Amino acid sequence: EGNHMGNAPFPQNPGNQPFAFCAKWFGCLFWLSILGILIGILFSDKLLGRIAVLNWAGQILSVLLSLGNYAVLFVLSRQYSRYRTAAVFFLFAEVLNIIFIAAGGAWWGFLFAIAAAVLSLTGLYHEYYSHAEVAASVNFALSQKWRRLFKWTIGSFCVILASILAMLVFTFLGFLTALVSLLFLAVLDIFEIVYLSRTARAFRETSGFPQ
């Protein structure tokens, strides 16, 4: 298996190699996340997304960016195998999302959307907890932040789901709650970027190459 470390990150550290490896690939996840937000803004319905061709281009770029993220997770699985589990869940969710889009609004398509959301959250659980367990080797406080970030994300999704149900009875209140939850999810995306940057920096400093 070579560099494969199973489910125990860095049980033996041959020099600083594993830390430099993680610094590099956490840095890649950081920049991919930045690009994802930029593409989401540029190709939104308020900007370039208003043009049909560019809207499709934005969706294709988003899919390619997601595949790039999953590829990085597969690379990181060489040091910690749980990342592979996260990537597999994300890939299956991506396939179900494509089926949902192809369904063109048919009722059965929403079943695939719900399944894709469940798989995505499961993948996110494995990704964030992998980050937490790997980061614990260089910064325990940062490790705990990754665990909290997942809990906050799950909480937000639960509130959004409850808000959708509440809209059936209390339209305005449900809409307002859903809007606040979506804004909170956007804030959590920013937290993810910050934590990725801090984790990459922690590995760089530990490896002896802070620059």
matplotlib code that plots the C-alpha trace (Angstrom):
import matplotlib.pyplot as plt

x = [0.0, 3.0, 1.7, -1.7, -2.2, -5.6, -7.7, -4.9, -3.5, 0.3, 0.9, 4.5, 5.9, 8.9, 10.4, 7.9, 6.7, 3.0, 2.6, 4.0, 1.7, -1.4, -0.3, -0.2, -3.6, -5.4, -4.2, -5.7, -9.1, -8.9, -8.4, -11.1, -13.5, -12.7, -13.2, -16.5, -17.9, -16.7, -18.4, -21.5, -21.7, -20.7, -23.1, -26.0, -29.4, -28.6, -25.4, -24.2, -26.7, -29.5, -28.1, -29.1, -25.7, -23.7, -26.0, -25.2, -21.5, -21.7, -23.3, -20.6, -17.9, -19.5, -19.5, -15.9, -14.9, -16.7, -14.9, -11.7, -12.6, -13.3, -10.0, -8.2, -10.0, -8.9, -5.3, -5.6, -6.9, -3.3, -2.6, -6.0, -8.4, -11.6, -11.3, -12.0, -15.4, -16.3, -15.3, -17.4, -20.5, -20.0, -19.7, -22.9, -24.7, -23.4, -24.8, -28.2, -28.2, -27.6, -30.6, -32.7, -31.7, -32.5, -35.9, -36.9, -39.1, -40.9, -42.2, -40.0, -36.9, -37.3, -36.8, -33.3, -32.7, -33.6, -31.4, -28.6, -28.9, -28.6, -25.6, -24.0, -24.4, -23.0, -20.0, -19.6, -19.7, -16.8, -14.9, -15.2, -14.4, -11.4, -10.2, -10.8, -8.9, -6.0, -5.7, -5.6, -2.0, -1.0, -3.7, -6.3, -8.4, -8.7, -9.7, -12.6, -13.7, -14.1, -16.4, -18.5, -18.7, -20.4, -22.9, -23.8, -24.3, -26.6, -28.5, -29.0, -30.3, -32.7, -34.0, -34.4, -36.4, -38.6, -39.1, -40.3, -42.8, -43.8, -44.5, -47.4, -49.1, -47.3, -46.1, -44.2, -42.7, -41.5, -40.0, -38.2, -36.7, -35.6, -34.0, -32.1, -30.9, -29.7, -27.7, -26.2, -25.2, -23.4, -21.6, -20.6, -19.1, -16.9, -15.9, -15.0, -12.7, -11.1, -10.6, -9.1, -6.6, -5.7, -5.3, -3.0, -1.0, -0.7, 0.6, 3.1, 4.4, 4.7, 6.5, 9.1, 8.0, 5.8, 6.0]
y = [0.0, 2.4, 5.6, 4.2, 4.7, 3.1, 4.7, 6.0, 9.3, 9.4, 6.6, 6.8, 10.0, 9.4, 12.9, 15.6, 14.0, 13.3, 16.9, 18.4, 16.1, 17.3, 20.9, 20.7, 19.0, 21.0, 24.0, 22.6, 22.1, 25.7, 27.1, 24.8, 26.1, 29.7, 28.9, 27.2, 30.3, 32.6, 30.4, 30.2, 34.0, 34.7, 32.2, 33.0, 34.0, 37.6, 37.7, 35.4, 32.7, 34.8, 33.7, 30.0, 29.0, 30.6, 29.0, 25.6, 26.5, 27.4, 24.1, 22.2, 24.2, 23.4, 19.7, 19.7, 21.6, 19.1, 16.2, 18.1, 18.1, 14.4, 13.7, 15.6, 13.5, 10.3, 11.6, 12.4, 8.8, 7.7, 9.1, 8.5, 5.9, 7.5, 10.2, 7.6, 6.8, 10.5, 10.8, 7.7, 9.1, 12.4, 10.7, 8.7, 11.9, 13.6, 10.9, 11.2, 14.9, 14.5, 12.1, 14.7, 17.4, 15.1, 14.4, 17.9, 18.6, 15.2, 14.2, 11.0, 13.2, 14.7, 11.3, 11.2, 14.8, 13.7, 10.6, 12.8, 15.2, 12.3, 10.9, 14.4, 14.9, 11.4, 12.3, 15.6, 13.8, 11.5, 14.5, 16.8, 14.1, 13.0, 16.6, 16.6, 13.4, 14.3, 17.9, 16.6, 15.6, 19.2, 21.3, 19.8, 23.0, 23.1, 19.4, 20.3, 23.1, 20.7, 18.5, 21.5, 22.7, 19.4, 19.7, 23.2, 22.2, 19.3, 21.7, 24.2, 21.5, 20.3, 23.9, 24.3, 21.0, 22.1, 25.5, 23.9, 22.0, 25.1, 27.0, 24.7, 26.2, 29.5, 30.7, 33.9, 32.5, 29.3, 31.4, 33.7, 30.8, 29.1, 32.3, 32.7, 29.1, 29.5, 32.6, 30.6, 27.9, 30.5, 31.6, 28.0, 27.9, 30.8, 29.0, 25.9, 28.0, 29.6, 26.2, 24.7, 27.6, 27.2, 23.5, 23.8, 26.4, 24.2, 21.3, 23.7, 25.0, 21.5, 20.3, 23.0, 24.9, 27.7, 29.6]
z = [0.0, 0.3, 1.9, 2.8, 6.5, 7.1, 9.7, 11.9, 10.5, 10.7, 13.3, 12.2, 10.7, 8.4, 8.6, 7.6, 4.4, 5.5, 6.8, 3.6, 1.6, 3.5, 3.4, -0.5, -0.9, 1.7, -0.1, -3.3, -1.5, -0.4, -3.9, -5.4, -2.7, -3.6, -7.3, -6.5, -4.8, -7.6, -10.2, -8.2, -8.0, -11.7, -13.2, -10.8, -12.2, -11.4, -13.6, -16.4, -15.6, -17.2, -20.6, -21.3, -22.8, -20.0, -17.4, -18.9, -18.9, -15.3, -14.4, -16.3, -14.6, -11.2, -12.0, -13.1, -10.0, -7.8, -9.6, -8.9, -5.2, -5.2, -7.0, -4.2, -1.6, -3.4, -3.3, 0.4, 1.0, 0.4, 3.9, 5.4, 3.9, 5.1, 2.5, -0.2, 1.5, 1.4, -2.3, -3.2, -1.5, -3.3, -6.7, -6.2, -5.2, -8.3, -10.5, -8.8, -9.2, -12.9, -13.1, -11.2, -13.7, -16.6, -15.1, -16.1, -13.1, -13.1, -9.7, -9.6, -10.2, -6.7, -5.2, -6.7, -5.4, -1.9, -2.2, -3.6, -0.6, 1.9, 0.1, 0.0, 3.7, 4.4, 2.2, 4.0, 7.4, 6.3, 4.7, 7.7, 10.3, 8.2, 8.3, 12.0, 12.6, 10.4, 11.7, 15.3, 14.6, 14.2, 15.9, 18.2, 18.5, 14.7, 14.7, 17.0, 14.8, 11.9, 14.0, 15.0, 11.4, 10.4, 13.3, 12.4, 8.7, 9.7, 12.0, 9.2, 6.8, 9.5, 10.0, 6.2, 6.0, 9.0, 7.3, 4.1, 6.0, 8.0, 4.7, 4.2, 7.3, 8.1, 4.7, 5.7, 8.9, 7.1, 4.2, 6.7, 8.6, 5.4, 4.2, 7.5, 7.3, 3.8, 4.8, 7.7, 5.2, 3.2, 6.3, 7.0, 3.5, 4.5, 7.7, 5.6, 3.5, 6.5, 8.2, 5.0, 4.9, 8.6, 8.3, 5.2, 7.1, 10.2, 8.1, 6.3, 9.6, 11.1, 8.0, 8.4, 5.2, 6.5, 3.2]

ax = plt.figure().add_subplot(projection="3d")
ax.plot(x, y, z, "-o")
ax.set_aspect("equal")
plt.show()
